[in-house]
Amino acid sequence: MALEDRYGLPLSTSSDEAANAYREGVDHMLAGWTGTAETLERTIAADPDFALAHIARARVHAFYQQGDLARQKAALARELAARRGTDRERSHVEALALAIEGRLPEAVAATMQHIEAWPRDAVVLSLPLGAFGLFAFSGMADHDRARHELCERLAHHYGEDWWFLTMSGWAMTENGDVARGRGVTERGFDLRRQNAHAAHAVLHAMFEDGSIEAADRLVDEWIPSYDRAGILHGHIRWHQALGALEHGDAARALAIYADVLQPSATQAPPLNVITDGASLLWRLSAYGHTVPEALWRDADATAQRLFPKSSLPFADVHMALFAAATQNREALAARLTVIEQRLADGKLPAGPVVPAICRALAAFADEDYAACVQMLTPVLADVVRIGGSHAQRELIEDTFVVALMRSGELPRARALLDARLHRRPSLRDTRWQAAMG
């Protein structure tokens, strides 16, 4: 009898030990849990010719920007799948390998074709989902809706599966169906508490519905069960820091930064290192709190090492935060030159919003708030195209609001804050409204 994964799909290994370890490793990966890499290494040791184990391990390498290792394991997985894999496994390996190689349009096409044939292949289905998934980083303006619709279409294949409920609920939340999304995600979380993606998704719903105190309690109660090496550990605490800023508690936000987000403390993947650190420090400064210059300098040095060249628009925007905050005009100009060339060559799917944001951030840091407003006004509706989550992208809108207030455009600032407050309660937005009189 053929061995199967947890979703009932056959595995081309005859080793019970390899199959058991693979199922455990995939669950760890889908939950964002620690031990994923070690468990997949056990799978490979039990059956060195098992292609799916190698491509899963390659994906974990890719999370941590270990590009050479990821591509080497992806190439080996292709060879092994061609030699003894099933059609499903060959297609599975190819979709993941394309994503690992950064061939995003091909990866999206391969993923969607694969999902049509094997809708219960959760590892492949995970590729377009999430804030850093293929849809989010494709440059699509409607990636929130696309994720939601994909999950709705496939829901009958999964039922009450803890992973699918987690991702489906998050997709609902990001697409604006917050109450339903929170409920669905909480169902998934209840089914498996050792699930960092579920804790994270619930925090997003709480961010959207204004449940700041409940979010803070959730992190305090749950985070002790999650190792600091967990892929989302720092980011979950980042959410807690955003809650502190809602209350105007800069000291607590900075304490969280020092504990888990600054370069000397974090164990997060590189993309989270730069995005969580830069965005929290920028928010602190934009909201009127003092940020020690040494924090920016230290974080910038790490960021320049991790992302020395233009890459994903989401990364480029956060690198622009560093350049603006440290007044490194040379670094920003060099990055913008590459970005503009990619745009001219038709190789920047997110479009002109990317250089516009970068320039606007520099203008804000230079206290040229009118220029910042002028640059952001025509592209605000396209900010979604840089990817990430709504909570992450709100940084740009916050910068715009503060620039409006500081440039004297109070009616426009009031109107934007009023629209946000009709969507969800916000202590910070209420304070800003009060300050304008």
ZIZIGI-V345718 format. One record per backbone hydrogen bond with DSSP energy under -1.0 kcal/mol. NH is the residue of the N-H (numbers start at 1). CO is the residue of the C=O. If there is no record, write none. Layout:
<<NH,CO> <NH,CO>>
This chain:
<<5,9> <8,5> <11,3> <13,11> <19,15> <20,16> <21,17> <22,18> <23,19> <24,20> <25,21> <26,22> <27,23> <28,24> <29,25> <30,26> <31,27> <33,28> <39,35> <40,36> <41,37> <42,38> <43,39> <44,40> <45,41> <46,42> <47,43> <50,47> <54,50> <55,51> <56,52> <57,53> <58,54> <59,55> <60,56> <61,57> <62,58> <63,59> <64,60> <65,62> <66,61> <67,65> <70,66> <71,67> <72,68> <73,69> <74,70> <75,71> <76,72> <77,73> <78,74> <79,75> <80,76> <81,77> <82,78> <83,79> <84,80> <85,81> <90,86> <91,87> <92,88> <93,89> <94,90> <95,91> <96,92> <97,93> <98,94> <99,95> <100,96> <101,97> <102,99> <103,98> <104,102> <107,103> <108,104> <109,105> <110,106> <111,107> <112,108> <113,109> <114,110> <115,111> <116,112> <117,113> <118,114> <121,118> <122,120> <125,121> <126,122> <127,124> <133,130> <134,127> <137,133> <138,135> <146,142> <147,143> <148,144> <149,145> <150,146> <151,147> <152,148> <153,149> <154,150> <155,151> <157,154> <158,155> <159,155> <161,159> <165,161> <166,162> <167,163> <168,164> <169,165> <170,166> <171,167> <172,168> <173,169> <174,170> <175,171> <176,173> <177,172> <178,176> <181,177> <182,178> <183,179> <184,180> <185,181> <186,182> <187,183> <188,184> <189,185> <190,186> <191,187> <192,188> <195,193> <196,31> <197,31> <199,195> <200,196> <201,197> <202,198> <203,199> <204,200> <205,201> <206,202> <207,203> <208,204> <209,205> <211,206> <212,210> <215,211> <216,212> <217,213> <218,214> <219,215> <220,216> <221,217> <222,218> <223,219> <225,222> <226,223> <230,227> <233,230> <236,232> <237,233> <238,234> <239,235> <240,236> <241,237> <242,238> <243,239> <244,240> <245,241> <246,242> <247,243> <248,245> <249,244> <250,248> <253,249> <254,250> <255,251> <256,252> <257,253> <258,254> <259,255> <260,256> <261,257> <262,257> <265,262> <266,262> <273,269> <274,270> <275,271> <276,272> <277,273> <278,274> <279,275> <280,276> <281,277> <282,278> <283,279> <284,280> <285,281> <286,282> <287,283> <288,285> <289,284> <295,292> <296,292> <297,293> <298,294> <299,295> <300,296> <301,297> <302,298> <303,299> <304,300> <305,301> <306,302> <307,303> <316,312> <317,313> <318,314> <319,315> <320,316> <321,317> <322,318> <323,319> <324,320> <325,321> <326,322> <328,323> <329,327> <332,328> <333,329> <334,330> <335,331> <336,332> <337,333> <338,334> <339,335> <340,336> <341,337> <342,338> <343,339> <344,340> <345,341> <346,343> <347,342> <351,348> <354,351> <356,352> <357,353> <358,354> <359,355> <360,356> <361,357> <362,358> <363,359> <364,360> <365,361> <366,362> <367,364> <368,363> <369,367> <372,368> <373,369> <374,370> <375,371> <376,372> <377,373> <379,376> <380,376> <382,379> <383,380> <385,382> <386,383> <387,384> <388,131> <393,389> <394,390> <395,392> <396,393> <398,394> <399,395> <400,396> <401,397> <402,398> <403,399> <404,400> <405,401> <406,402> <407,403> <408,405> <409,404> <410,408> <413,409> <414,410> <415,411> <416,412> <417,413> <418,414> <419,415> <420,416> <421,417> <422,418> <424,420> <430,426> <431,427> <432,428> <433,429> <434,430> <435,431> <436,432> <437,434>>
